């Protein structure tokens, strides 16, 4: 077996080492090494003198030896280490990882809290994947930098290709909303996708419950809610009967009527629990006192208070005993969670009357 690279490849790679390299990737299907420099992309068609996989291993060892001083190459087999143990690395060290042609090293850079907007751009050139776009948008420095817009546009475009992958939809829409880079037109477009797959709605309920797109009209008796400072029932009624509250309730109801997977149910119930936080924070005695004060001022809202109590009583733990016993999805799952969900839909329907 030949222990050396072909003379032509070794010469070309050594020439590359004398340039200001920003990132390196290897296309194994075409046996081409691509390099990113300030002048643009450069390619090196590799000429293996032995089996391709062995030859690529030597190429990566040469890159690693030049960049990291470690001819043994990058420990790609230590995936957990790769994703979790980069916290102490500086931006300079992360930049070096993008020069060794290892996909797992790129993953390490993307996972690092030391990621910068510039490094995000180079990492994206190396591996432009949906997973990387989502992860990089969790970094404020990336969202605020030049890459924020690039990654958001990519994810918005690729939402259409996720089809019925509800988990991917949840993660992608959450990343988009977290970035706060979406234009209002894009937010509305993402929201409207919920008409065909309601999992698109769930991150909105979790992350932006008080500024949902396309708000519905407030309930006709919204103005009759008494202003009682510090009263949790008055606070919740005012919120529930407002335009945004009616939109939140209608959307929550539409998701709970037809969730497809267990994760959608869990996220939706936790979003509802967070929305009901003012009531959930009360102990029994404080709840009785607050409710009595509200009804003394506006007794017509007694049924609405009971509906709010029903909503505030649930979260993901409410369906946990069911989900621990089944992996059901779709219609079978919906039948199993009916005892939990049916009272919620009734309460939502009551709060949306009028």
BELPE-V24598 format. One line per field, one symbol per residue. phi: phi as a letter, one per 20 degrees, with the letter a starting at -180 (. if undefined). burial: b if it has 16 or more other ideal C-beta (glycine too) atoms within 10 Angstrom, else e. A space follows every 50 residues. Layout:
phi->???
burial->???
This chain:
phi->.fedffgffffffffffedefdaccceffdlcedcdcgepecccfedfdb ggffffffffffffffedmcffnefffefffgedddfeeefffffffedd mdffffgffffffegdffffffffffbedfgffffffeegffgeeffgff fffffffegfeeldeffffgfffffffffldgffffgfffgffffdbfff fgffffdcfdbfflfefffgdgfeffedgmefffffffffefgfffffff fffffffbfecffffgfffffffffeggfffeegffffffffffffebff efffffffffffecbfffdggfffdbdfcmffffffegfefgffffffff fefn
burial->eeeebeeebeebbeebeeeebbbbbbeeeebebbbbeeeeebebebebee eeeebbebbbbbbbebbbeeeebbeeeeeeebeeebeebeeeebbbbbbb bbebbbbbbbbbebbbbbbbbbbbbbbebbebbbbbbebebbbebebbeb bbebbbeebeebeeebebbbbbbbbbbbbebbeeeebeebbebbeebbbb bbbbbbbbbeebbeebebbeebeebbebeebbbbbbbbbbbbebbbbbbb bbbbbbeebbbbbbbbbbbbbbbebbebbbebeeeebeebbebbbeebee beebbebbbbbbebbbebbeebbeeeebbeeebbebbeebbeebeebbeb bbee
